[in-house]
Amino acid sequence: MSKIIHLIRRELLLQKRQRSAFIAVLLGAASAVMLPNSPTFAVATVIMAVYFMTVYTNAFDFKYNAELGYRSLPVSRSTFVISRYVTVLVITGAVLAVSAAVSFVFKQTGWLDVSYTWTWPLLCLSIGSSMVYFALFFPLYFQLGYMKSRWANYIAMLTVYGLLGTLQGYLPTADKPAVVVMSELLKSPVLIVGLLGGLVVFGLSIALSVKIYSRKEVTISN
């Protein structure tokens, strides 16, 4: 566990040093503004923020052949893979925390007509959607590497966006704001089933990525 924590800390320090987290903060704030009228777009924007930070780490590791450095450390391949998955959850939580704080401030001050903040069902939807997205992407990343798996970003993103759009399409016509209707739609048992499904997919993806990466030969990038 301590090794996983150190690897997560390394990624977060990398984001801090390169100031790439600034984009995630802006997208988190943008999702707070979108939330009342377009909750699924707010969720998608959170995923986009996590995506930018994760892709930056992937690009950095590719450019500087960081994987070769990992091999010199007393860190197993499975630990490295698991740390990447856990980091995604940590970043997702951080972006949601920023967005929730911004939406609360905007609601209290009346800025940009933000009249609703994040609800538990929508927070859970964001976490579940992020898990599904990276569950689709990471096995391809560990199999193909950064350069060849870039197209997988688009496929995974389109898949998750399509599912979110379909979900909002099922919202019944009502006088209530979309965020309220969506939150009511996601109440138990739908929320519980969705979260359990997301956790199962996420866990299976981790097992698949560990299996793939344990047999992979690391080469020097040009």
DANOR-V19700 format. One record per backbone hydrogen bond with DSSP energy under -0.5 kcal/mol. CO is the residue of the C=O (numbers start at 0). NH is the residue of the N-H. If there is no record, write none. Layout:
CO:NH ; CO:NH
//
This chain:
0:4 ; 1:5 ; 2:6 ; 3:7 ; 4:8 ; 5:9 ; 6:10 ; 7:11 ; 8:12 ; 9:13 ; 10:14 ; 11:15 ; 12:16 ; 13:17 ; 14:18 ; 14:19 ; 14:20 ; 15:18 ; 18:21 ; 19:22 ; 19:23 ; 20:24 ; 21:25 ; 22:26 ; 23:27 ; 24:28 ; 25:29 ; 26:30 ; 27:31 ; 28:32 ; 29:33 ; 30:34 ; 33:36 ; 33:37 ; 35:178 ; 37:41 ; 38:42 ; 39:43 ; 40:44 ; 41:45 ; 42:46 ; 43:47 ; 44:48 ; 45:49 ; 46:50 ; 47:51 ; 48:52 ; 49:53 ; 50:54 ; 51:55 ; 52:56 ; 53:57 ; 54:58 ; 55:59 ; 56:60 ; 57:61 ; 58:62 ; 59:63 ; 60:65 ; 61:64 ; 64:67 ; 64:68 ; 65:69 ; 66:70 ; 67:71 ; 68:71 ; 69:72 ; 72:74 ; 75:79 ; 76:80 ; 77:81 ; 78:82 ; 79:83 ; 80:84 ; 81:85 ; 82:86 ; 83:87 ; 84:88 ; 85:89 ; 86:90 ; 87:91 ; 88:92 ; 89:93 ; 90:94 ; 91:95 ; 92:96 ; 93:97 ; 94:98 ; 95:99 ; 96:100 ; 97:101 ; 98:102 ; 99:103 ; 100:104 ; 101:105 ; 102:106 ; 103:107 ; 104:108 ; 105:109 ; 105:110 ; 109:112 ; 110:113 ; 112:114 ; 118:122 ; 119:123 ; 120:124 ; 121:125 ; 122:126 ; 123:127 ; 124:128 ; 125:129 ; 126:130 ; 127:131 ; 128:132 ; 129:133 ; 130:134 ; 131:135 ; 132:136 ; 133:137 ; 134:138 ; 135:139 ; 136:140 ; 137:141 ; 138:142 ; 139:143 ; 140:144 ; 143:147 ; 144:148 ; 146:149 ; 148:151 ; 148:152 ; 149:152 ; 149:153 ; 150:154 ; 151:155 ; 152:156 ; 153:157 ; 154:158 ; 155:159 ; 156:160 ; 157:161 ; 158:162 ; 159:163 ; 160:164 ; 161:165 ; 162:166 ; 163:167 ; 164:168 ; 165:169 ; 166:169 ; 167:170 ; 176:179 ; 176:180 ; 177:181 ; 178:182 ; 179:183 ; 180:184 ; 181:185 ; 183:186 ; 186:189 ; 188:192 ; 189:193 ; 190:194 ; 191:195 ; 192:196 ; 193:197 ; 194:198 ; 195:199 ; 196:200 ; 197:201 ; 198:202 ; 199:203 ; 200:204 ; 201:205 ; 202:206 ; 203:207 ; 204:208 ; 205:209 ; 206:210 ; 207:211 ; 208:212 ; 209:213 ; 210:214 ; 211:214 ; 212:215
//
